[in-house]
Amino acid sequence: MSSTLGIAAGRSGSTTIMTTRVDFYQLSRDPVDITVAKLARKVLQAGERLVVVSADEAQRHHLSKVLWEQGGATFLANGMAGGPHETRQPILISESCAAPNDARMLLVADGVWRDEAPGFERVLLLFDADRRDAAAELWRRFAKDDAVDNRINKQDQDGAWREGA
């Protein structure tokens, strides 16, 4: 990972707080696999690399398959953490927040916040109705933290994600 959350000294000796942007995505219309594919595509279009994290091994394998099967030339190349060429993968699927592919972005597919997540510049946290209370608690905690820029994203009727309260 190229940046970490914390305090850094500026050129003049003053300190600046490094912030992590955390985007909350409340799943309502599309399931997690479709949402991961949509967001992963946007990350790659922005020229970034991504780590997708989930504690569920079956979910990790399913997400990998869905990304590869996006259709024709639009497939989303990815690999599993610990696998061959993990450092070259544009999308690395893992059970941990390690980023051997030098990703600056993390996508939390299982909705479970990890304390290592703020080591990324940007975190995309997906959560469903079952994780809504935990996400709301996390949102309130981050609202008081100057080192976190938290934003909420909701899906409209057409399936597009929009930032807003």
Secondary structure, DSSP 8 states (H G I E B T S, - for coil): ----SEEEE-TTS-EEEE-EEEEEEE-SSS-HHHHHHHHHHHHHHTT--EEEE-S-HHHHHHHHHHHHTS-GGG----EETTSTTGGG-SEEEESS---TT--SEEEESSS---TTGGGSSEEEEEE-GGGHHHHHHHHHHHHT-TTEEEEEEEE-TTS-EEE--
